[in-house]
Amino acid sequence: MIHVFDTSSLRSLQHFYPSVFKSIWDSLNTLADQGGLISTREVFNELERQAVSEEVLRWAKAHKSLFAMPTGPELQFVADIFNVKHFQGLIGAQQRLKGTPVADPFIIACARINKATVVTEEGWDRRSRRLTLKPNAAKIPNVCDHFGIPCIDLEEFMHQQGWAF
């Protein structure tokens, strides 16, 4: 099973300090080396521009090959996403004006084309451990639901991997 990581889930890893939670990072490295963890170039660009720990940024730079350029089929699927009018909000007005990276449509397209699962913290209610879909929202879980793409959060990802630390 392949997992496409969103910026939010990679950023959440900063709470798992590599010197303390070594087994998590070793497991991530193994999964990345085996091709079970991928992402997109835009996620890498977002990580470089956002407040993220040195450890996460260092890990991303050491695994830069995971952050691939979109393929032709992925770009076509991005167009399919934006053909749904309310999903055009995936790119906010400020992002358009400032030209800042927008990873969401590329993450979803990468997952669709690679028959993968999206891993994101977007839309998850921490208390109930449930995904909360807001009708017509331009959020990763809504788009995934619309197109039938599996979507989980980091905790569920770790659970599915059978990781217990």
N, C-alpha and C positions, 0 to 999 in steps of 0.2 A: 504494500500500500504506500502510495506517495502522498506526502503532505506539503501543501503550499502555505508558507508562513507569511502572515501579515506583519506589518511594522509593529502593531500593538502587542502581538504575542512575543516577538523578539525583544521588544522593550520591556515586557514583563519579566523576562529572564534576568534582568539586572537585579532583581530581588534575591536571586539564587547565586550568591557570591561564589565564583569558581574555586577559591581556596577553601571554602567551607563545604560546598555542594559539588565536590569534584565528580561524583558519579553521574550527576545530571549532565554535566558538560561532556564527560567521556561518552555517555550514551548519545548525546546530540552529535558529537563528532563521528561516532560510528554510523549513526543513521545517515548523516550527511555524506560520509564516504561511500555508503552503500546505495546512494541515490534515492533514499526514502524521504529526504527533506530537501525541498527546493523553494525558490522564491523568484522574485523579479528584480530587474535592474532598478525600477522605481522604488522598491522597498529599500534597497541599499542607499539610494539617493536621499530618501526620507530619513534614514538612520543618521546619515552624515549631517543633516540639517536640524535634527531635533535633539532635545536634551535626553541623552542616553548615556549610560555608564561607559567608562573606558573599556571595561571588560567585554561588554556586548559589542561595541564598535571594533575592538581588537579581534574578537571572534569573527565578526562579519568580514573584516578585511582579510583574515586568514582563510576564509571560505568564500572568497569573492566569486568563484566559479559557480556557486549556487544561485547567484543573482543574475539570471540570464536575460538577454535581450528578448523582446517578444518575437515570436515566429510569425510568419504570414497567417497561418490559421488562427493564432491568438489575436492578431490585429483585426482579422475579420470578425471574430467573436466579440471583440470590444465594440465594433460597429453595431453588431446585433444587440448588445446591451443598450447602447444609446438610442436604438430605434424604439425602445420603450420610453416614452416621454418622461415619466416621473423618475426614471433612473438617470436622466441627464444631470440630476442634482449630485451625482457622485463627485463631480468636479464643482467645487464651490466658487462663488464669485471672486473671493479674495485670491484663491489659487489661480484662477484664470488671469486676474489682473497682475499678480506678482510673478506668475510663471513658475510657481513652486511645484515640486514633484507631486503627482497624484498616482498612488499605487493601486487603489481599490479595483478599478476595472481590469487592470492587467493581472492582478492576483486571481480574480474570478476566471478570467479567460485562460490563464495558465492551468488552473485546476480543471476546467472543462476539457481542454484539449488533451491534457495528460491523464484524464480520468482519475483525478486526485481529490483529496479532501482539503478544504480551506481551514486553516487554523487562525482564528482571530478572537480578540477580546471584545469586539464590537457586538453590542446587543445582548450580552449575557447578564442575567440578574444573579449576582453573587450569593444572595441569601437563599433563593429558591433553587439555584443551580439549573435554571431553565433559560432557554433562549426566548427573548421577548421580541416578537416581530410587530413593528408598528405598521399599520396599513399604508401602502404607497410610499413608504420611506425609502430614501436613496441610501441604503446601508448595505454593507456586504451580506449579512444574513438574509435580507429581503431578496436581493438579486439572486443569491444562491438558491433560495427556496423557489423563486420563480422559474429558474432554469433546471431545477432538480440536481443541484450540486451539493454534495455533503459539506457541512460546515460545523465545526466544533471549536471549543476554546482550548487554551493551553492545558488546563487541568484534565479535561476529557482526553486530550491527546496523550498525556502522560499515563492516564488510566488505561487507554486502549493499548498502549505500548507495554503495559504490564510493569511499569516502573514503580517501585516502592523504595523509598529511601529513609 
